[in-house]
């Protein structure tokens, strides 16, 4: 039996995403879906005028997740 076969859904790490604002060092709550974290990042960008992005469970920025005030993507 391979290691992959031994791994069950219960032992796998669930993905975790958070909205993060590098300007003020704010990180939002943890979401299990990327879309929810992306909406939170956009909300923060619109509310405070900061450029935000989404980070994963390791604290790394997700490529393409930068959110700018006004809904602009980059």
SETORVO-742001 format. One record per residue (C-alpha): x, y, z. Coordinates in steps of 0.001 Angstrom, whole numbers, padded with zeros to 6 digits, always signed. Example, Ala and Ser with C-alpha at 12.3 -4.5 7.8 and 13.67 -1.06 7.14 Angstrom:
+012300-004500+007800;+013670-001060+007140;
***
This chain:
+000000+000000+000000;+001417+003378-000987;+001580+006393+001273;-001043+008115-000850;-003465+005214-000405;-002899+005273+003349;-003740+008947+003548;-007408+009495+004263;-009502+012613+003990;-009429+012950+007777;-005641+013171+007886;-005193+015563+004960;-004701+019233+005668;-007705+021219+004553;-006851+024223+002423;-007042+027481+004311;-007099+030961+002827;-007077+034412+004427;-007331+037946+003141;-004150+039848+003985;-003240+043531+003868;+000553+043942+003767;+000304+047705+004351;-001243+047496+007809;-000265+043854+008561;-003916+042785+008883;-004985+039203+008190;-008630+038191+008177;-010305+035049+009384;-009548+031696+007803;-011766+030438+004999;-011798+026951+003485;-012702+028323+000052;-010520+030638-001977;-013517+032613-003291;-014630+033656+000199;-011142+034865+001097;-010971+036745-002200;-014252+038513-001412;-012930+039443+002032;-009757+040833+000447;-011820+042907-001994;-014005+044171+000855;-010927+045279+002786;-009484+046965-000306;-012711+048854-000956;-013334+049813+002686;-009848+051078+003543;-008323+051822+000142;-005483+049356+000648;-004104+046875-001867;-004742+043392-000454;-004214+039789-001479;-005063+036241-000417;-002591+034078+001495;-002693+030306+001954;-002269+028191+005084;+001508+028611+004843;+001351+032407+004741;+002305+032560+001057;+000567+034940-001327;-001646+033182-003851;-000555+034146-007367;-003109+036398-009066;-004949+037255-005857;-004052+040953-005613;-007169+043067-005019;-007174+046830-005500;-009746+049396-004382;-012625+049616-006828;-012532+045966-007856;-009521+046114-010159;-007665+042811-010509;-003979+042363-011183;
***
